């Protein structure tokens, strides 16, 4: 009986060990797969295998913005490209408003259409796509093409990923809180560096092109209903006039009441002067 118990306990211990090893092995297997992928990148010492991010910007004057955007869409289909940002604007600048009839007005606006596209094109088709854009029916006002060498940057991210995996691979299974915290930090660092590496690696596979379009301005005419002029009814104006007149009269009375001493004194002075003047005349 005791031997059966010992065998059962041994089997349970082996199962628990196998489960813990399999869980910890998931991170390592994923990490090794990413490291294997990153290890295939070119070495920074090889000048012919530099890692480049290509970007371009262009501003064009076109006749019709909507038609030009459709032309870009057709061009992108031939090179497996993709538009990941659209903008179309028709900015209106108010000009004037004139009366067209007794019940309608005509509003005249100057419209300035613009468009903005962000596209990505596989690097293999970058040169041909740029050539097609330059040859489009439009006037180029500004064009810029740039190559950003990120070989050292992406190599650094690759080496840091490998260092994280190797640092965790050298350690044994965490047995205390400090080791578990260190193991957690290593995993988070690896995930963050893997995300940064993947982002830069993805950018190197495409040409990133910003396209700004400026269309020919045109006049836009709109007919709107004219507002009917309304007047205040007579009885309301009459009541308001009476009220305003009474208010003005009350102000006058209030002023007289406030100035009565001065008025009384002025009257006495006037009568005194008049009396003296009368005596002088009839002497």
Phi, psi and omega in degrees: 000317179295324180295323178295321178296317179297318179296319180297316179295323179294320178295320179296319179295318179295322180294316179298319179296319181295320180295315180296320179294322181292322179293316179290337180283342180296314179299316183295322180294317178295320180296316180296325178295317179293321179296320178297320179294315182291331180293340180283353179291157182290155177282145182293339181286342182274109184292330183283345184245044178287150180261122189237139168254120183258131177227155179210152176222142179214142174237129185227145171262120183235165179283316183225120184293314183298318179294321180294323178296320177297322177296319177296320179298318178294320178296322181292327179297327182285342182241015180059034179272179184208137174265120182249007175202130179238145169210129174227125181230144173233087182285126181258131176248116185297134179252294183197170176223124182237152179280124183264326178207186181293335184237013181212151176237157177247120178262127183249124180234147171264122185255134179240098182279140177220157178219153181216126180233143169240120184233156172232138184230135176307142184303327182298334181253011186299310184296317181292323179292318178299319179298318179294322180294317180296328182273006181291164180281088181184165181256121182279122176261338180199137179214138180215134174231136186219143174240119181255114181282113181244025184299311180296322181296313182287330176292321177299315178298322178296313181295323178293322176298314180296321180296322178297316180294318181293323180295323179282328181291332181285332183280159175272187179294132181301132182246342179226181186294318182297316180293322178294320178296319178296319179296320178295317178299319180296318179296314180296320178296319180295316181297317180295316181291327177295320179295316179296318178297316181295323180296312180293320180297322179293321180296329182288347184270355185223159168266127182255114192239123173258126185238123178245129182241138177235114183273170178287131181290154180211166181267131177246126180246130179229138178260128180233153179289135179276142181283133180285136180281126179251147179240152179290132179301155185296318185295329178288318179294324179294316179295319178296322179295316177299317180295317179293321178296315178297322179294321178293321179294320179295325176295320179297314179299318180297322179293320179296316180297326179284333184256009187299326178297319180292322178294320179295317178296320179295323179294319178297317180296319180295317180293322179296314181295320180295320180294316179295320180294323178294320179295318180298322182290319187264018173286000000 
